[in-house]
Amino acid sequence: MQIDSPPKPDERWDSVQQIAASATFRRSPRLRDMLLYIAEQSLSGHEQELTEMKIGLRVFARGDDYVPSEDSIVRSTVRQLRTKLHEYYETDGAAAPWIMEIPKGGFVATFRHRDGTTDDRSKTADPLHPPNRAWWQSTALLLSLGILLAASVSANLWLLLTPAPTSDSHSRSLGLAAWLITTANQPTHVVLDDYAYVLMSTSMPARPSVEDYAERSYIPLSAAPSKDPVFLRLWELLGTRYIVSLGAEATAERILRSTPRQDLVLISHARNTVARDFRNGNFILCGNSTNNPWTELFDDKLNFPFQPGHKQYPGFANRHPKAAEQSFYTAAQPASQNSGVGYARIAYIPNLSHTGFILLLTGLNMVTAEAAGEFATDPARLPAILHLFNVKRPSDLPYFEILLQTKSVDNAPDEVRVVAWRRIAGHP
């Protein structure tokens, strides 16, 4: 992306160029392009160019069929950009004289000097997105209600979350996920599953590997298993759409509603995540390897790894069964059948550099994954987790995994019970 009309040289623009030249942004051309575009338009007084539609067209080269409500690329990338800017000013930019920020509620950048003074020439918010809304409402945290997979795809709807009231009593009664987020006191990324990937991978002779997912090698038209023009058009659309399951959307909403510090929660899509991200920070991953391939990076650390199944239905293996435990837990039915008995897994493990946590909320299908999300966000379940591992306080919890048996009625979780659990080596 080329800058059309660079602002007159000043310290602020010099500072932006230093950010763009840093190692973090050199490794991510998409973030670098958005950084430069937002900074250039903000400093040049062209705030009218900083709408979701125009950024999608100019920065991400979306076509005439681009519909922001169906393609969250701009919103998800600006959330990443805010996080990376924060990281930059804590590391390489610790001595930078000017600090660039993108206030939640819009895409217009503001600049303030490190001594505390602000730049009056910068706007404080996009006038189309008033700043007096809750942060996750005003940033249009529109989560796709997803795809219901059976023989076809249902309509993809969007849900605008509304603020949930918090109180002192609420903050003292937290579920596992909310407790981890608030005590970490730094951003936690909730990574939603990728149901466009599900549709693409299930039509291929062999499911792409996590490396293929990371490199996006399955997306080009050359990778499509059919050359039929109609099929290729669908393939092209899926390659640019960000779709999540109902279960992942419901889990993200529960996390937001149950957490007193919503400002610490960053919602992202699996396709906007890279493997190196898991080396630092905190993550909650929704889904299994068939719809969120990043979960595959951690299965080798667990006693109950997810197995997608080939000749049999998907399930959780039990590497070292104890007395009365099964060696394999499966629903003995297709993953698309969202009713009856199923299984889910919750795993609390360290990130790849042991500097933060990863919480895996994994189910055999959409409904069982939602059951794992309910379990992890329900304050009434945390005492039961403490009892399982014989500790009195959440801060004493070891890394662990819990296998759940679920029962679903009418595509919704109904009953959940613990059937097995394990400590994982190491301690947070």
C-alpha positions, 0 to 999 in steps of 0.5 A: 500500500502506498501513502497517497499524500504524506503529511508534512514532516514532523516528530509525530510522523517520524515516530510513526515511521520508526514504529513501522520499521520495528521488527514487530511491524516488519514481520506483519505487512498487514498491520504495517499497512494499517498503521501507516494508513491510519496515521497518514489520514489522521495527521493529514486531517482526513478523518472521513477516510477512516471508516471501516468500508474505506479501510477495507477497500484501501488497505485490504483491497476488498472488492465490490462485494465487500460487506463490513458486517460479513467480513471483520478484517478491519475490526479484528486487525485494528484490535491487533494493532492496538495490542501491538502498539501497546507492546511496542511502547513497552519494548522498542519504543519505550523512549519514543517521544510521541505515543500513538493511540487508536481510541476504542470506538473508531479508527482515528489515531491520537498522538500524545507526548510522553511528557503528558501533553496531547496534540490538539490537531488529532481527533479523539474519536471517530464522530461516527462512533461516539466514545461514550459507549462501552468499549466493546459495544462502540468498537462494533464487536459484532460476533458472527452467530456462525454456521450450523453444519449439517448438509448445508449452511444456514444464514450468518447473523451478527450479534451486537453485544450490550453491556452487562452490569457489574458489581462488587459482589459479581467481581468477588464471584468469578468463573475460571475464565474471568478469574484468569483474565482479571488476575493476569491484569494484561490483555487476554486474547479470545480466539474464535473458531474458523467455520469458513475453514471447516467448509473449505477443508471438508471438501478437500481430499485431506484436511490441511495441516496446521502449517498449511493453515498458518501459511494460508496455502489452502485458500488460493483458487489453485488449491480448490478441489474443483474447477467448476466456476460456481464452486470457485466463486464460493471458494473465493468468498470463503477465503475472505470471510470470517465466520464463527460457530454459535458455540464460540460466539456464545462463549465469547459473550459469556466471557465478556459478561462474566468479566469485570475487566472487559477492557482486558478481553480482546476478541480475535479470529483464528485466521488473524492469529499466527503461531508466534503469538502464543509465545507471549500473552494470554489466550483462550482458544475456542474449538478443536483442530478441525475448526481452530487448527491452533489448538493442535499446537497444544494437544501433545501436552495433554492426556486427553488429546482431541482426535478428529477421527477418520473411520470413527467419530471424533473424540478424546483419547485417554493416553493413560487410563485410570481405573473405570476410565475409558481409553477413548471418549466419543459421542458415537455419532457425527459431529454435526449432530448437536444433541444427545451425549457428547464430550468436551475438554477444558485445559489450563496450560502455560503459553509457549514461553511459560510467561502467560496462560492458555485456556483451551475450550474444546468440544466434539462439536458446536454444542459440546464446545459451548458446554465447555465455555459455560463450565469455564465461565460459571462462578458456581463451577470454580469451587468444584475445580478447586476441590478436584485438585485439592486446593483452597484458592484459585491461585493455588491451581496447578495446570490441569485438564478436565474431561466433561460429559455433556448432554444436549437438548434441542441444540443447547447444552443441558447437563454437564459432569466431570468424568476425568481430570489430570494435573499437568506438569509445572505450576503457574 
